[in-house]
Amino acid sequence: MNNPLKHDIKIVNMQDIEATSIKWLWSGWLPLGKMTILAGAGGCGKTNLSLALIATITRGGSFPDGSQCENFGKVLIYSTEDDPADTLKPRLLANGADISRVSFIAGRANQQGKLEPFDPAKDFPKIEQYIKTNPDLKLLMIDPIVSAVSGDMNKANDVRRSLQPLVDLANQYSFAILGITHFAKGSVNNNPADRILGSQAFSALARMAWSAARRETESDYILVRAKSNISTLDGGIRYQLESVMVAENIETTKTTWFGTIEGSAKELLNSAELIGGDSGSVVDTAKEFLTELLSTVEKMSSKEVQAQAKEAGFSSASIRRAQERLNIKPFRPHGEKGWFWSLPKIHRLDEPSNF
């Protein structure tokens, strides 16, 4: 007679589960055993900054925020967008990586031993043997992450079906997954997490999402946490891309870190990418925002202006510069405790123009 309990669901009482803390490869940014997504517009150096982080991981150096990489080790790369010989290796060298600790998935062998193209949607579970023989693997980079999805990348079920076995491997062997993707078209000014291509699908599986963007007015780039279930979203990292020569006069690029920057992800991204006015600058867009906000009221408290500006995604610096260009002079009415802003008549939308 069959055991009636043989196929029962396993139930575990919480008293029998040991509580553990999140294990980090990069504290607050890159968790071990989980998937992180990096998204950004073309040209903001997503791959390059990832290779710079890989360099830190391979040599146990310092991360961009000054914290030390304590879990240094090996990195495995799967990329369909960049050639390992003329792009990835030169950039790794430029960023100071220990290339003996970096490997690249070049294909898979068939039953006859011949090399065939690697199919990430089917073959990733087969890397377990490599992981077992390389227990010091700390990061798997997939560029682009959508190449590992079989089906519709916008459907959570298809994404989970394709990537869950890989995430399970990462959890079992305690390495991080960094998947690179793009911003969805027409997503400027959306919440940072909603800008990621296939965001609803990937957000169901990834525990961390980063966004990268170029700041035209500052001539640099920023990296922020667009979504996180396990850390804060405040603050970002500044960086720049620099042309260098490596090996025998091979021209390539490296990432130079400029330290941390304060602000929320939405504020930092919007201030970097908002477009408005003929000049297309963030300050011009901030001027339009203040003009519309203050045209319909006689005065508005400074706190309310700043609160609405922050909600709209403007940085304090952009609003301050727009305020100066509009010649808005904060004032404190008689009997009031706080300061107020009022738009000069020349800028009011409901006033006749003098020109």
C-alpha positions as CSV (number, residue, x, y, z in Angstrom):
1,M,0.0,0.0,0.0
2,N,1.3,3.5,-0.9
3,N,2.2,5.9,1.8
4,P,-0.7,8.5,1.8
5,L,1.8,11.2,2.9
6,K,4.3,10.6,0.0
7,H,3.0,13.4,-2.2
8,D,1.9,15.8,0.6
9,I,3.0,19.5,0.4
10,K,5.9,20.3,2.6
11,I,5.0,22.8,5.3
12,V,7.7,24.4,7.4
13,N,7.0,26.3,10.6
14,M,8.7,29.7,11.0
15,Q,10.3,28.5,14.2
16,D,12.4,26.0,12.2
17,I,13.6,28.7,9.7
18,E,16.8,30.5,10.6
19,A,16.6,34.2,9.9
20,T,19.5,35.5,7.9
21,S,20.6,38.9,6.6
22,I,21.0,39.9,2.9
23,K,24.4,39.0,1.6
24,W,25.9,41.7,-0.6
25,L,28.6,41.8,-3.3
26,W,28.4,45.6,-3.2
27,S,26.6,46.7,0.0
28,G,23.3,48.3,-0.7
29,W,23.6,47.9,-4.4
30,L,24.4,44.4,-5.7
31,P,23.0,41.5,-3.7
32,L,24.4,38.0,-3.8
33,G,22.0,35.2,-4.8
34,K,19.6,37.6,-6.5
35,M,19.1,39.3,-9.9
36,T,19.8,43.0,-10.5
37,I,18.7,44.8,-13.6
38,L,20.6,47.7,-15.1
39,A,18.7,49.9,-17.6
40,G,19.5,53.1,-19.4
41,A,19.3,54.9,-22.7
42,G,21.9,54.2,-25.4
43,G,25.2,55.9,-25.0
44,C,25.3,56.2,-21.2
45,G,27.9,53.5,-20.8
46,K,25.9,50.7,-19.2
47,T,28.3,47.9,-20.3
48,N,31.3,50.0,-19.5
49,L,30.3,50.8,-16.0
50,S,29.4,47.1,-15.5
51,L,32.9,46.1,-16.6
52,A,34.4,48.7,-14.2
53,L,32.4,47.1,-11.4
54,I,33.6,43.7,-12.6
55,A,37.2,45.0,-12.4
56,T,36.6,45.8,-8.8
57,I,35.1,42.4,-8.1
58,T,38.1,40.6,-9.7
59,R,40.7,42.4,-7.7
60,G,38.9,43.2,-4.4
61,G,39.1,46.9,-4.9
62,S,36.9,49.8,-3.8
63,F,33.4,50.3,-5.2
64,P,32.3,53.8,-6.4
65,D,30.9,54.8,-3.0
66,G,34.2,54.0,-1.4
67,S,33.2,50.7,0.2
68,Q,35.5,47.8,-0.1
69,C,34.8,44.7,-2.1
70,E,35.2,41.9,0.4
71,N,33.6,39.1,-1.7
72,F,36.0,39.3,-4.6
73,G,36.3,36.4,-7.1
74,K,35.5,35.3,-10.6
75,V,33.0,36.7,-13.1
76,L,31.2,35.0,-16.0
77,I,30.0,37.1,-19.0
78,Y,27.4,36.3,-21.6
79,S,27.1,39.1,-24.2
80,T,25.5,39.1,-27.7
81,E,26.1,42.8,-28.2
82,D,29.9,43.2,-27.8
83,D,32.8,41.2,-29.2
84,P,35.0,39.8,-26.4
85,A,38.3,40.4,-28.4
86,D,37.9,44.0,-29.6
87,T,35.5,45.4,-27.1
88,L,35.1,43.5,-23.8
89,K,38.8,42.6,-23.1
90,P,40.2,46.1,-24.0
91,R,37.6,47.7,-21.7
92,L,38.3,45.2,-18.9
93,L,42.0,46.0,-19.2
94,A,41.4,49.7,-19.2
95,N,39.3,49.4,-16.0
96,G,42.0,47.4,-14.3
97,A,40.4,44.0,-14.2
98,D,42.2,40.8,-13.3
99,I,41.3,39.2,-16.6
100,S,42.4,35.7,-15.3
101,R,39.3,35.9,-13.2
102,V,36.9,36.8,-16.1
103,S,35.4,34.2,-18.5
104,F,33.1,34.5,-21.5
105,I,30.4,32.1,-22.7
106,A,31.5,31.4,-26.3
107,G,29.1,28.6,-27.2
108,R,28.1,25.0,-26.3
109,A,29.4,21.7,-27.5
110,N,26.9,19.3,-29.2
111,Q,26.9,15.5,-28.9
112,Q,29.7,15.3,-31.5
113,G,31.8,17.8,-29.6
114,K,31.4,20.6,-32.1
115,L,30.8,24.1,-31.0
116,E,27.3,25.5,-31.5
117,P,25.8,28.9,-30.7
118,F,24.8,29.2,-27.0
119,D,21.0,29.4,-26.5
120,P,20.6,31.4,-23.3
121,A,16.9,30.6,-23.0
122,K,17.7,26.8,-22.9
123,D,21.4,26.4,-22.0
124,F,21.9,28.6,-18.9
125,P,20.9,25.8,-16.5
126,K,23.9,23.9,-18.0
127,I,26.4,26.3,-16.5
128,E,25.9,24.6,-13.1
129,Q,28.8,22.3,-13.8
130,Y,31.1,25.4,-14.4
131,I,29.8,26.9,-11.2
132,K,30.5,23.7,-9.2
133,T,34.1,23.7,-10.4
134,N,34.5,27.5,-9.8
135,P,33.0,28.0,-6.4
136,D,34.5,31.5,-6.2
137,L,32.2,32.8,-9.0
138,K,30.7,36.1,-7.7
139,L,28.9,37.6,-10.7
140,L,27.2,36.5,-13.9
141,M,26.6,39.4,-16.3
142,I,24.1,39.0,-19.1
143,D,24.0,41.6,-21.9
144,P,21.2,42.0,-22.8
145,I,19.0,40.2,-20.3
146,V,16.2,39.8,-22.8
147,S,18.4,37.3,-24.7
148,A,17.8,34.9,-21.9
149,V,14.0,35.1,-22.1
150,S,12.1,32.6,-24.2
151,G,8.8,34.1,-25.1
152,D,7.4,37.6,-24.4
153,M,9.7,39.7,-22.3
154,N,6.8,41.8,-21.3
155,K,4.9,38.9,-19.7
156,A,5.9,38.1,-16.2
157,N,5.1,34.3,-16.6
158,D,7.5,34.1,-19.6
159,V,10.2,36.0,-17.9
160,R,9.9,33.9,-14.7
161,R,9.8,30.6,-16.6
162,S,13.0,31.5,-18.4
163,L,15.0,33.2,-15.6
164,Q,13.8,31.5,-12.4
165,P,16.1,28.5,-12.9
166,L,19.0,30.9,-13.2
167,V,18.0,32.9,-10.2
168,D,17.7,29.6,-8.3
169,L,21.3,28.7,-9.2
170,A,22.4,32.2,-8.1
171,N,20.7,31.6,-4.7
172,Q,22.1,28.1,-4.3
173,Y,25.7,29.0,-5.1
174,S,25.6,32.6,-3.8
175,F,26.6,34.6,-6.8
176,A,25.0,37.8,-8.2
177,I,23.3,38.2,-11.6
178,L,23.5,41.5,-13.4
179,G,21.3,41.8,-16.5
180,I,21.6,44.8,-18.8
181,T,18.7,46.3,-20.8
182,H,17.3,49.5,-22.2
183,F,14.7,52.1,-21.3
184,A,11.3,51.6,-22.8
185,K,10.5,54.1,-25.6
186,G,8.4,57.1,-24.6
187,S,9.1,56.5,-20.9
188,V,10.8,59.8,-20.0
189,N,9.5,61.3,-16.8
190,N,7.9,58.1,-15.7
191,N,8.8,56.5,-12.4
192,P,12.3,55.1,-12.7
193,A,11.2,51.4,-12.3
194,D,8.5,51.9,-14.9
195,R,11.1,53.0,-17.5
196,I,12.8,49.6,-17.7
197,L,12.1,47.7,-20.9
198,G,9.7,44.9,-19.9
199,S,9.5,46.5,-16.4
200,Q,6.4,44.8,-15.1
201,A,7.8,41.4,-16.0
202,F,11.3,41.9,-14.7
203,S,10.2,43.7,-11.5
204,A,8.4,40.5,-10.4
205,L,11.7,38.6,-10.4
206,A,14.6,41.1,-9.9
207,R,15.2,42.3,-6.4
208,M,17.2,45.4,-7.5
209,A,17.1,47.6,-10.5
210,W,19.6,50.3,-11.5
211,S,19.1,53.2,-14.0
212,A,21.9,55.0,-15.8
213,A,21.6,58.4,-17.5
214,R,23.6,61.2,-19.0
215,R,23.5,64.7,-17.4
216,E,24.0,67.1,-20.3
217,T,24.2,70.2,-18.0
218,E,26.9,68.6,-15.8
219,S,28.7,66.7,-18.6
220,D,28.7,63.5,-16.6
221,Y,26.6,60.4,-16.0
222,I,24.7,59.1,-13.0
223,L,23.8,55.6,-11.7
224,V,20.8,55.3,-9.4
225,R,18.7,52.6,-7.8
226,A,15.4,52.6,-9.6
227,K,13.8,49.9,-7.6
228,S,14.8,47.9,-4.5
229,N,13.0,45.5,-2.2
230,I,16.1,45.3,0.1
231,S,17.8,48.7,0.4
232,T,17.2,52.4,0.1
233,L,16.6,54.2,-3.2
234,D,18.2,57.5,-2.2
235,G,21.4,58.7,-3.6
236,G,23.4,57.9,-6.7
237,I,26.8,57.6,-8.2
238,R,28.5,60.0,-10.6
239,Y,30.8,58.7,-13.4
240,Q,32.4,59.7,-16.7
241,L,33.6,57.7,-19.7
242,E,37.2,58.3,-20.7
243,S,39.1,57.3,-23.8
244,V,42.3,55.4,-23.2
245,M,44.9,53.3,-25.0
246,V,45.7,49.7,-23.8
247,A,47.9,46.8,-24.9
248,E,49.5,47.6,-28.3
249,N,47.8,50.9,-29.1
250,I,44.2,49.7,-28.8
251,E,41.9,52.6,-28.3
252,T,39.0,51.9,-25.8
253,T,37.1,53.5,-22.9
254,K,37.1,53.2,-19.2
255,T,34.8,54.4,-16.4
256,T,36.0,57.0,-14.0
257,W,34.0,57.3,-10.8
258,F,33.3,60.7,-9.2
259,G,31.7,59.6,-6.0
260,T,28.2,59.8,-4.6
261,I,25.4,62.3,-5.3
262,E,22.3,63.1,-3.2
263,G,18.7,62.9,-4.2
264,S,15.9,60.4,-5.1
265,A,16.1,58.2,-8.2
266,K,13.2,60.1,-9.8
267,E,14.6,63.5,-9.0
268,L,18.1,62.6,-10.3
269,L,16.8,60.9,-13.5
270,N,14.3,63.6,-14.4
271,S,16.8,66.4,-13.8
272,A,19.2,64.6,-16.1
273,E,16.7,64.0,-18.9
274,L,13.9,66.6,-18.9
275,I,13.7,68.4,-22.2
276,G,12.0,71.8,-22.6
277,G,12.2,75.2,-24.2
278,D,14.2,76.0,-27.4
279,S,17.5,75.3,-25.7
280,G,16.3,71.9,-24.4
281,S,17.9,72.4,-21.0
282,V,16.6,71.3,-17.7
283,V,16.6,74.8,-16.4
284,D,14.3,75.9,-19.3
285,T,11.9,73.1,-18.3
286,A,12.1,74.2,-14.7
287,K,11.2,77.8,-15.7
288,E,8.1,76.6,-17.6
289,F,7.2,74.5,-14.5
290,L,7.5,77.5,-12.1
291,T,5.6,79.7,-14.6
292,E,2.7,77.4,-14.8
293,L,2.7,76.7,-11.1
294,L,2.7,80.3,-9.9
295,S,0.7,82.0,-12.7
296,T,-2.6,81.1,-11.2
297,V,-1.9,82.2,-7.6
298,E,-0.9,85.4,-6.0
299,K,1.7,83.7,-3.8
300,M,2.8,80.2,-2.8
301,S,4.8,79.2,0.2
302,S,8.4,78.2,-0.5
303,K,7.8,74.8,1.1
304,E,4.9,74.1,-1.2
305,V,6.9,75.1,-4.3
306,Q,9.8,72.9,-3.4
307,A,7.4,70.0,-2.6
308,Q,5.6,70.2,-5.9
309,A,8.9,70.6,-7.8
310,K,10.3,67.5,-6.1
311,E,7.2,65.6,-7.0
312,A,7.6,66.7,-10.6
313,G,11.1,65.3,-10.5
314,F,13.2,68.6,-10.5
315,S,16.3,68.9,-8.4
316,S,16.7,71.8,-5.9
317,A,19.6,73.1,-8.0
318,S,17.5,73.3,-11.2
319,I,14.6,75.0,-9.4
320,R,17.1,77.5,-7.8
321,R,18.6,78.4,-11.2
322,A,15.1,78.7,-12.8
323,Q,14.1,81.0,-9.9
324,E,17.0,83.2,-10.5
325,R,16.3,83.5,-14.3
326,L,12.7,84.3,-13.6
327,N,13.8,86.9,-11.0
328,I,11.6,85.4,-8.3
329,K,12.4,87.1,-5.0
330,P,11.3,85.1,-1.9
331,F,9.5,87.3,0.6
332,R,7.8,87.1,4.0
333,P,4.4,88.9,4.2
334,H,3.7,90.8,7.4
335,G,2.3,88.5,10.0
336,E,3.5,85.3,8.2
337,K,6.2,83.0,9.6
338,G,7.3,81.4,6.4
339,W,8.7,82.6,3.1
340,F,6.6,82.8,-0.1
341,W,7.2,83.0,-3.9
342,S,5.4,85.2,-6.4
343,L,5.9,85.3,-10.1
344,P,6.8,88.7,-11.5
345,K,4.0,90.1,-13.7
346,I,6.1,90.0,-16.9
347,H,6.3,86.2,-16.7
348,R,2.6,85.5,-15.8
349,L,0.6,83.5,-18.3
350,D,-2.5,85.6,-17.6
351,E,-0.7,89.0,-18.0
352,P,-0.4,90.8,-21.4
353,S,3.1,90.7,-22.8
354,N,5.1,93.9,-23.1
355,F,6.8,92.7,-26.2
